[in-house]
Every structure is written in C-alpha cells, then in structure tokens.
Amino acid sequence: MSRNADNRAQFVPENHENDHFLLTTVVGSYPKPKWLNRAKDLSEDEDARFDADNLEEAYDDASEVITHEHERTGLDTVVDGEMRRNEMVEFFAHRIDGYEFNGPVKVWGHNYFDKPSVADEVEYDEPWLVDEFEFTRDVASRPVKVPITGPYTLANWSFNEAYDSEEELAYDLADLVNLEIEKLVEAGARYVQIDEPALATTPDDHAIVGECLERIADGIPEEVRIGLHVCYGDYSRIYPELNEFPIDEFDVELCNGGYEQIDVFTEPDFEPDLALGVVDAHTAEVEPVEEIKENIKQGLKVVPPEKLTISPDCGLKLLPREIAYGKMENMVTAAREVEKELDAGEIDLDAPVPTAD
C-alpha cells in the first residue's frame, strides 16, 4: 500500500514564490566531466604518478561541480550525478559480500557489461553510499536525493550461483538495501530512490518487487521519501498492482513515448505521487519551455499538482553535458511557470489534456 506520508513539504525552498509547488528533481546519472574519465585512466596507468588519493580528489571535485550545476538550474533536490559510479549493478556488486567478477559479458553490438556472479550468500559489510551522500550533503545548499539500484535488478542482472532461486536472492538483497537506507537516514538522507529497470523487462514479477519494497521500507521513518524509478516498458502490466507498493512516489519514463501510456494510470486512481519524465533523456536536443509545460500538464491527468513531481525521463549520463544542463534549466523554468498558471486559475484541472503528438 502506498505510504501516503506527508514528506513533500520539506523540499519546498524557503524563497519559493508560488502557492503551488511542483517538486523538481533528477533521476540520477549525469554526464561526467571529460577530465574525470582522463583521471580514471591515469589512475590505472602504472607509469603515471596518479594514485588512488588523486583519483578520490578528482571524484570529489567532479561531484561538487555537478551538484552545484544542478543547483544553478534551480532544481529543488539534487544528486551528484553519480560521478563515483561506473555502472548501476557493478558499482553495488563490488560493495556486497558474496559477489565476484569473472570478466565482461557482451550485451549488444560492441558493448560489454562486467556482469557479476553471486557466488555465496550476500552479506552487508560496510556502507555503500554514506560517504558519497555525506560529501554531497556538505557541498549542497539544497536537499540531496540518493538513488540506489534495487534488489530485483541487482539479482536479475547477475549470475546466480548460490541461491535456489532468483527470488530468494532478491529478498536477501532487499534486506541489505534496508540496512543501507537506515545508515543513510542516520546520516541525514530524507529522499531515497530505488531504481528497478529490470521490472520493465520482466513485469510479471511485480509481486517479487512488491515484497522487496516491503522489506526495504520496513522501519524507515515516514519523513523519509521513498521513490521507485522504472524505465520504459509496458506499464499496463504492473498497474494497478504498483498501487500496493509501499512507496511515496513512482517515477515513469513517458516523454520518449509521447505519453501514449499516460491513460494507463488514470483508472483506477493512482495512489502514490507521480514523478513524471517531461524531457527525453534519449534525444540530444533541449526541449523548449512551452513544450515541457504541455508535458507537465499530462501528469495532471493522473494526479493533482500537490502529488506531481517533475523530472527527466531517465538518467542523462549519455547526453552532451551542455544539453543535459539545458534540459534541466528549461524543465525547472517550465515547472515554475505552470505553478504560476495554477495559482492564477489559468489551468482547468478538470479539463481533458490532449494526448501529445
């Protein structure tokens, strides 16, 4: 069941000028500065006088740069662009006891993924993200969101060599994610996003994801906002079941598909808040403000303004950095303009919103 916790107001900026508030955020990943990739290469070169401490300083610098870049766009909640993360499963597998790596696996074309294996029962050793969060929290002037790859994806995108079923592995991983969130909450985190892209490819397993989320949310205070991000796919295969998930917010990728699936969420009523992708993470063009405003209004078909969060479709790491920045800047401008129009009564919330072309 949706948590329906009253935890949104903490993200309203003190100087917010409108009565209405559309929470603006990012999904997680963001283009890395080119010099960060060069620094990583240097750290792996035995002939270069560039050691682990130098690389850690480079990660710190990049995280600070991108966090401040997010703040300059006006976003209400920011992340560090996942500057320290290489890949969403590999990063966590290196930090979970029980995982091991046996070399890259070809996934498509000439692209390879360092697919990990679960060789033993997974266990929690040291915190995965607390240092990353604390650094970002200290350099940010706005609330920081923490994205975490979800247990179902961590299980589904790994070789399972230790458990009788992938389901059992996912549940053990969910317990570890719960422990990690507890550590993050102790460090001050109030906004956590669980990324489950594997759910879009295997939607019949929504019951497993639901149980994982129950384990993740167990004991987490209501003031901590829990979001779930699911990329692309046929959402009708997980709706209305997702209304039973113990989350505050469901983040969907609909802009890329022209909002063809927006009506999926209108019957029965959508229970959690809706985090709606309003700029396309797959196109290297900055959408005009007016176009983004129309995209935002698509979300008003599903939830009232006080339950609508505005974000890009997905992580932006594959875009040119100036394009990613432009998308965020226009997205925030569009959200603030829609707020003003809502304040002025210029948007009829009962009127049908035309389907996007």
N, C-alpha and C positions, 0 to 999 in steps of 0.2 A: 504494500500500500504506500502511495506517495507520502512522504514525510510531512508535506504541507507546513513546514516550520516557518516561522516569521523571522527569517535571517537575511532578508534582502536589504533592509534599511541601512545596515552597517556599511554598505558600499556606496551610499549616496554622498557625493563630495560636499564639503561644508559650504562651498560657494555655488552650489547648483542653483541656476537661475530660473528653472521652470518648476511648476507644481507637479507635472507628470515626470516620471523617471523611467527611462529605458536603460537598463544595465548594459553597458558595453564591455566586451571582453575579447580575448583571442583564444583560439583552440589550444595553441601550444607552440609548435615549432615555427621558426622564423629564419630567414636567410642569414647564414653566418658571414661575418666579415671575411674577405678573402685572405687577410693576413692570418686569421686563426687556423685555416687549413695549412698554410705555409708553416706556422709554428708547430703544428702536429707532425708534419713531415720532418721538420728539423729534429724534433724530439726522438724520432725513430732512426735518425742518421747517426751512426756511431762516430763518424768523423766530425760531426758538428758539436760545438761546445754549447749545447742547449739541453738542459736536463729536465727532470720531472718538475722541479720547483719553477723553472722558467715557463714550462707549459701550464702549470697551475696559475701562474700570474697572468698568462695570456687568456686563460678561461675566465678568470676574474674580470679582466679588462673588457672582454667581449660581453660578458653578462651585464656589466654595468652600462656599457654603451647601448645595448639593445633594450634593457629595462628603461633607460632614460628616453630612448627613441619611442617606445610605446607610450611613455608619459607625455611626450611632446605632441603625439597625435590626439591626446585628450581622453584616452581610454580610462574607464573607471577602475578596472582591475587589470593588472599587468602580469606577465611572466618574463623570464629572462631569455625567451626564445629557444630554450633547451640547448644552450650553447655547449654544455658539457656532454650532451648525449649524441651518440653516433647513430643508433637505430633503436626503435621503441621496444623491441624484445631483447636484443643483445645487451643493451645497457643494464637492464634489470637482471638478466641471467648471470652476468658477471658478479652480481652482488648477492645472489641467493645460493646458499649452500645446497648442494645436490645437483646443480647444473654443471655441465662440462661442454667444451667445444672441440669439435673434430674436423674443422675446416669448412670452407664456404660451400654452399649449395646453389646451383643455378636455378633461378626462379623464372626469368623470362629474358629472351634476347641474350644480351651480353651482361645482364645484371646478376650479381651474386649476393647471397644473404648468408651471413655467418649463423646458420641455424643451430641452436644449441640442443643438447640432449639432456634429458633428466635421467641421470644415472643412479640416483639414490634419493631417498626421501628428502623433500625440500625442507629447509630449516632457516629460521631468521637468526642472523649473526649480528651484524651491525646495521645501523640506519642507512637507508639507501639515498634519501633526498634531504635529510635535515640540514646538512651543511650547505647544500645548494639553496635551500629555502632561506636559511638564516642570512646568507650573503645577500640574496636578492632583497629580502625584507629590509636589510640595513641600508641598502643604496636606494631603495624606492621611497617615494613620498605618497604612493597610492597602495591600496591593498594588493596583495600578491596571490595569484591563483597557482595551485600546484597540480599539474597533470601527472597521472600515474597510469601506466599500461595495466589494463585489467587482468584478473587472473584467468579468465576464459581465453583471452588472446595469448597470454603467456603459455598456457597449456596447449592450445590448438596450434600454435606456430612453433612448437618444439617437438623433437622426437621423444616419445615417452618410452623409456626403457626400464622404469622402476615401479610403475603403478599398474594395477589390474585394469584400470580404465582411465580415460582422459578426464572423466567427470570427477573421480576421486582426486586426481592431481589438481584440478581446478579448485576444488573445495579447500585443499591444503594451502594452495597459493592465496586463496581469498582470506584465510586466517592470517597469513603473513602480511597481506595488504592492510588488514585491520590493525595489526601491530604497528605498521609503519605510519598509518594515519594517526594513531594515538601519539606517536613520537612527534609528528608534525604539529598536532594540536597543542602539545606541551610547549612547542617552540613558538606558538602564536598563529599557526595557519588557521584560516577561517573559510577557505574556499578550496575544495579539492575536486578534481575532475578525473573520473575513471574512463579511460579510453578502451573501447571494446570493438575495434574494427572487424574482428573475426565473427561477431554476431551477425553482421550483414551478409556474410557468405554462408553461414550455417544457421539461418533464423529459426529452424525447428528446435534449437537448443535454448530457446529463451527461458525455459524453466530452470535450466542449469545456471544461466546468468542471473536469474532472479534469486536463486539460493545463494550464489556467490555474493550478490549485493546485500542480502540479509546478513551474511557473515561479516561483510565489510562495515556495514552501518551499525553493527552491534556495539552499544556503549558509546558511540560517537555523539557528543552533545548536539542538541538541536540548533545551537547558534552556528555550527559549522555547516556550511553549504556543501552538499554533495551533488555533483553533476555527473551525467553519463553521456559520453560522446560516441555516436555510432556513425561511421562514414557510409555513404551511398547504400544501395541495395533496395529491395522491395519491402518498404516499411509496413505494408499491409499484413505481412506475415508475422510481425511482432506487435501489432496493435489490434485490440486494446490491452493485450497482456502486459505491456510496459507500464500501464497504469498501476499495476500491482507492485512495481519495483520500489524499494524504499529509497527514493531519490528526491531531491528538491527540484532538479532541472534535467530536461532531456535535450541534448544538443544534436540537431539534424543537419545534414548536407542536402539542401533542396535547391539552392540557387543554380547549380550546374545543370539541373534537370528542368529548369524553367518552372518550378513549383507545380509540376504535374501531379505530385503526390500530396499536396497540402490538404486536400479534402479527406485524405485517409484519417487525419487526426480530429475531424470535426464530429464524428459520430462513432461511439458515444463521446461524452465530454472528456476533454484532455485534462488529466488531473495534475501532473507536475507543472512547473514553469516550463515554457518553451524557449530554448536557446536556438534562434533561427539563423542559419547561414544566409547572409544578404549580399556577400560579394563572393565571386567564384575564385577558388584557390587554384584552379587549373588554367586560367587564362591570364596572359601577361599584358593585360590592359586594365587601366584604372577606370572603374565604372563611374559615370557622372553622379553627382549627389541626387539629382532628381530621379534617376533610375533606382538608386539604392532606397530612396524614400518609398517608392512603389513596392519594392521588395519587402521592406519593413511592414507595410500595410498587409501583405499576405499573412503575416503572423497574427494580425488582429482578427483574422477569420477563425483562429483556433483558440486564442486566449485574450483576456483583456490586457490593457497596457501594463498594469501592475504585475503581470506574470510573464512579460515578454523580455527576453534577453537578446541582445544584438551581437552577432559575431560573424567572422568569415565562415565559409563552408567547412574548412578543414585547416590543417597546418599550412603555413605559407612558405616553408623552407625551400621549395623548388623554384620560387619566383625570383626575378631580379630584385635586389633589396629596395631600390627606389620605387618599384611597382608595389611591393608589399607595403611600404610606408604610405604611398598614395592611396591605396585601398583602405587602410586603417583610418587615415585622416578624413577621407570622404565619408567613410562609414560613420564616424563619430559626428561629423557635421550633419549628416542626414538624420541621425537619431535625435540630435538636439532640435532640428527643425520640425521633425514630427512631434516632438514633445510640445513645442510652441503651438503647433496647429491643434493638438489635442486640448491644450489649455484654452485656446480661443474657441473651441467647439467647432472647428472647421472640418473635423473628420467625424463622419457619422459611423459610429461603431456598429450600428445595426444594418447598414447598407452592405450589399454583397460586394466583395472585392473581385474585380475581373481577373481571370487567370492570366498569368504572364505569358507572353508570346514565346 
